Each structure stands twice: as C-alpha cells, then as structure tokens.
C-alpha cells in the first residue's frame, strides 16, 4: 500500500458488516492495519469475522446494533469513543432490496420497509457519529446504487430510498464543510455487488454489470485515507 493510502491504526466503524460486502471490507481494512469496529443487527453474523481474519481483540470490535433506533446508534458511538478515544471513519454498508414489480402494482409498504432500512439507518448513524467524525477530520461513506440516479420503472421504491440516502449523505458533506471541519462524506455507487461466495458458486458466469466486493472495499479504504482528504460531497461510480 502506498504511504498516501496508509490507514494503519485508524478506527473505522462499519454498519451492516454482516452483509455480503462486509467481510471483504473488514478484510481490506484489517490487512491495512485499521482498527475495525463491526456492527450488524445480528451479532452472530460478525462475531467470528475477527478470528477468521486473524484480527486480535485490540483491532476488532464486534457489536449487535439495530440502527433503526437512534438511541442504539448513539450507544454504539459512545462505546467506541470510550474504548478507542475516537472514530476516524464510518462506513455504511446496510443494504436490502424489494422490487421487480411495475410501479402501479408495487405495494407501497415496500417503500416504507426500504425507507427504514436504507434511509432511517443512515440518518441515525450519521446523527450519532457526526461530531466524532468532525473532531477527527474523518470520513463517512455510503454504498449506494446507480438506481438512485437512473431509476427503472420496476424499482421505484428502491430507487427513491437510495436517492434519499444519497441526498442525506451529500447534505452531511455540506454540513461538515460549512462547519469548517476537515471531515467529509461521500457516496460509492454500484449496480450490484459480486461477492466471493457468488463467484465461487458460479465461477464461469460473467457478471458483467456487477462490481467485485474487493473493488468496493478498495474504494472505501481510499475514502478512509489521507489521499481522499480533499474529496467531499462526491459520488464515486464503480459500475459499467
């Protein structure tokens, strides 16, 4: 790793680390020497990650956090600040999808479910960690979808929720800028994520519209580093 991308010792909180993308991000940051603080609504999905990747307890913190509760997000922040003294980055990997139905027939409760999962969790996490990131001159990064800018008729609810999450993130970027903080907030955009497990199950499939989880992890490591210190309020596209 080049010196500009050195993130050794930085405290990085990862929301939704138990999803398909999470292990690749934990591995990339762990290999770079970061202190990885992984959270997921289901603790069993992340508790084994540290030992599997050879990260000692001094460099890996796993907690069950339900970000649908703002108090839970703040408790997570407080626990990390008490243990490590700071938080240098917050990566939001919480994801989910419902769709595939024409706009006029799609149940509107799909949007309500997606709003909670994709927007409310972002709101709670960023409100909780905003001051900690500002104090550290740190980084917030959201993993989003190309649907937010180019929505399809069968994914209206999903696209609308992703667009709202992006707008919230860009508003955070402006808030940090106006406050005179060195902290920043950016969005990583993909079509779909190709995990190592998917590739192992179908090694001959091309996955042309997908982005490798390892490449997304690399982009997130970049956003945590000093190389991205001047990058704020940007959408980093990693899709065809």
Secondary structure, DSSP 8 states (H G I E B T S, - for coil): --GGG--TT-EEEEETTTSTTHHHHHHHHHHTT-EEEEEESSGGGTTTHHHHTT--TTTEEEEE--TTSHHHHHHHHHHHHHHHS---EEEE--------S-TTTS-HHHHHHHHIIIIIHHHHHHHHHHHHHHHHT-EEEEEEEGGGTS--TT-HHHHHHHHHHHHHHHHHHHHHHHTT-S-EEEEEEESEEE-HHHHHHTTT---TTEEEHHHHHHHHHHHHSGGGTT--S-EEE---
